[in-house]
Amino acid sequence: MANCPNCGLSTVRTKDWACQWCGYPLVSGIYGKTSKTFAELKHEREGQATLTALLVESESTIEPEPETDQVTEAEASTEPEPEPAQETTDDTAVLESVPDEEPEPVMEQEPVAEEKPAPKAEKEPQPVQEVTVAELCSSYQSYGMAGHDEFKDSVFRVTGLVDSVVNKDVVGTYRVALTDSEPHPLGEVYCKFGKEDAAELNHLTVGQELTVEGKYEGFVTNIMLTDCVLVG
């Protein structure tokens, strides 16, 4: 197997084209393949580590049962017998009268005003980052497996060349794939639109320069933007 250029470990390429250990994108054909995604392999490794930790913790917390002290017949026989209670006569009995105590007055508590919850602070809108397709792909690639967390909720205005247009009402798919003059090893940028944009997508042509604004949705084999709109 070939080594990962990011973590240096001997690796294979996952179903989503990433290193099985660190998630770094692997686009070369020199790597072996596995039918599982990086997320599935990571989940299996975390599950095995958690199970091992639980087993070690359970073994360390088991304490031996304390030995119970056994009382021998000789010790039981040496216990003193209880002395008989002394009887009192009516002449020596003294009755003490206890005066009745007056009940304490009950203090009425003033009602406490309910505190109203503070209004929730509204989230500030994310700033729009203007990039080209090559710049966006290179930036994502530099983060490695942390790229998804770094790009989460980010809004991008991407400029590139139209590589393909999918505009199908039957399957509800409205998508434009943007590339650069020199295709990036990480792939293209998929821009997802709504049905209301279908008429505008019909006027696009392959090779046309286009600027699209959208929110980062994730990465499978390409970077995906959702809620996209055409700019200009």
Secondary structure in CASP SS format (residue, H / E / C, confidence):
PFRMAT SS
TARGET T0000
AUTHOR 0000-0000-0000
METHOD secondary structure of the structure
MODEL  1
M C 1.00
A C 1.00
N E 1.00
C C 1.00
P C 1.00
N C 1.00
C C 1.00
G C 1.00
L C 1.00
S E 1.00
T C 1.00
V C 1.00
R E 1.00
T C 1.00
K C 1.00
D C 1.00
W C 1.00
A E 1.00
C E 1.00
Q C 1.00
W C 1.00
C C 1.00
G C 1.00
Y C 1.00
P E 1.00
L C 1.00
V C 1.00
S C 1.00
G C 1.00
I C 1.00
Y C 1.00
G C 1.00
K E 1.00
T C 1.00
S C 1.00
K C 1.00
T C 1.00
F H 1.00
A H 1.00
E H 1.00
L H 1.00
K H 1.00
H H 1.00
E H 1.00
R H 1.00
E H 1.00
G H 1.00
Q H 1.00
A H 1.00
T H 1.00
L H 1.00
T H 1.00
A H 1.00
L H 1.00
L H 1.00
V H 1.00
E H 1.00
S H 1.00
E H 1.00
S H 1.00
T H 1.00
I C 1.00
E C 1.00
P C 1.00
E C 1.00
P C 1.00
E C 1.00
T C 1.00
D C 1.00
Q C 1.00
V C 1.00
T C 1.00
E H 1.00
A H 1.00
E H 1.00
A H 1.00
S H 1.00
T C 1.00
E C 1.00
P C 1.00
E C 1.00
P C 1.00
E C 1.00
P C 1.00
A C 1.00
Q C 1.00
E C 1.00
T C 1.00
T C 1.00
D C 1.00
D C 1.00
T C 1.00
A C 1.00
V C 1.00
L C 1.00
E C 1.00
S C 1.00
V C 1.00
P C 1.00
D C 1.00
E C 1.00
E C 1.00
P C 1.00
E C 1.00
P C 1.00
V C 1.00
M C 1.00
E C 1.00
Q C 1.00
E C 1.00
P C 1.00
V C 1.00
A C 1.00
E C 1.00
E C 1.00
K C 1.00
P C 1.00
A C 1.00
P C 1.00
K C 1.00
A C 1.00
E C 1.00
K C 1.00
E C 1.00
P C 1.00
Q C 1.00
P C 1.00
V E 1.00
Q E 1.00
E E 1.00
V E 1.00
T E 1.00
V H 1.00
A H 1.00
E H 1.00
L H 1.00
C H 1.00
S H 1.00
S H 1.00
Y H 1.00
Q H 1.00
S H 1.00
Y H 1.00
G H 1.00
M H 1.00
A H 1.00
G H 1.00
H H 1.00
D H 1.00
E H 1.00
F H 1.00
K C 1.00
D C 1.00
S C 1.00
V E 1.00
F E 1.00
R E 1.00
V E 1.00
T E 1.00
G E 1.00
L E 1.00
V E 1.00
D E 1.00
S E 1.00
V E 1.00
V E 1.00
N E 1.00
K E 1.00
D C 1.00
V C 1.00
V C 1.00
G C 1.00
T E 1.00
Y E 1.00
R E 1.00
V E 1.00
A E 1.00
L E 1.00
T E 1.00
D C 1.00
S C 1.00
E C 1.00
P C 1.00
H C 1.00
P C 1.00
L C 1.00
G C 1.00
E C 1.00
V E 1.00
Y E 1.00
C E 1.00
K E 1.00
F C 1.00
G C 1.00
K H 1.00
E H 1.00
D H 1.00
A H 1.00
A H 1.00
E H 1.00
L H 1.00
N C 1.00
H C 1.00
L C 1.00
T C 1.00
V C 1.00
G C 1.00
Q C 1.00
E E 1.00
L E 1.00
T E 1.00
V E 1.00
E E 1.00
G E 1.00
K E 1.00
Y E 1.00
E E 1.00
G E 1.00
F E 1.00
V C 1.00
T C 1.00
N C 1.00
I E 1.00
M E 1.00
L E 1.00
T E 1.00
D E 1.00
C E 1.00
V E 1.00
L E 1.00
V E 1.00
G C 1.00
END
